[in-house]
Amino acid sequence: MTAPPDTGCEGAEVFALRVLGDSMAPEFLHGEIVVIEPGGALHDGSFVLAHVDGEWTLRQLARSATGWTLRALQGGHREMALPDLTPVHGVVIQKAVPGRRRLSKRYI
């Protein structure tokens, strides 16, 4: 996932990013577009954009006994424990498949 755009809008504007890789398949496939809402409501199971260890990543937010974790849907990717929700910069509210409008999906 590439870095979100620097829009100068104080992070309040909804923006779109292209999914790179297969770590979130089958829900999000390589090349699909996700729409991110900064400051959206976070809950267990939300798909989020986070900045962890100097990299931007799309993951599913999961509540654990000790706090929160970020997890990929595909095996072989490490879970990332979060001390708090500061690394989370937005919630996926929609996905679009370029050229396949009927495959779009909303998450709110």
PyMOL commands that set and color helices and strands:
alter all, ss='L'
color gray80, all
select helices_A, chain A and resi 101-103
alter helices_A, ss='H'
color red, helices_A
select strands_A, chain A and resi 15-18+33-37+47-52+55-64+67-71+80-82+88-96+105-106
alter strands_A, ss='S'
color yellow, strands_A
deselect
rebuild
show_as cartoon
